[in-house]
Amino acid sequence: MKQKNKAILLGIVLWSNLVLGVSPPNPTGSDIRQNTAGGASVLLKNTVGVANTGFGSGTLASNTSGSFNTANGQFALNKNNIGYSNTAIGTGALSQNTSGHGNSACGVNALLSNTTG
């Protein structure tokens, strides 16, 4: 009976990780592409982006191929997809950025409406 309970528990944990998107890079280290993540849904969709760092729920969640980005704060660089070399510090900083590069935003909702610049 204990084995069955362990199997069920393991199944629930694996299912919840899949549904909640907890599989991006290890929050205490880097993945093979040197991406580092800490928080729920951080770097959730990253496929080929390299050297990204995100801390805070939803940071860099839409990033697929953007590289060299740093986001710290809930939803910072949230919609970034292919943008590169951006730094966003603060809740919502650069959250609407999709393809802009070379931006620096510091503060709550800093450069919020920037998308491609």
Secondary structure, 3 states (H helix, E strand, C coil): CHHHHHHHHHHHHHHHHHHHCCCCCCCCCECCCCCEEECCCCCCCCCCCCCCEEECCCCCCCCCCCCCCEEECCCCCCCCCCCCCCEEECCCCCCCCCCCCCCEEECCCCCCCCCCC
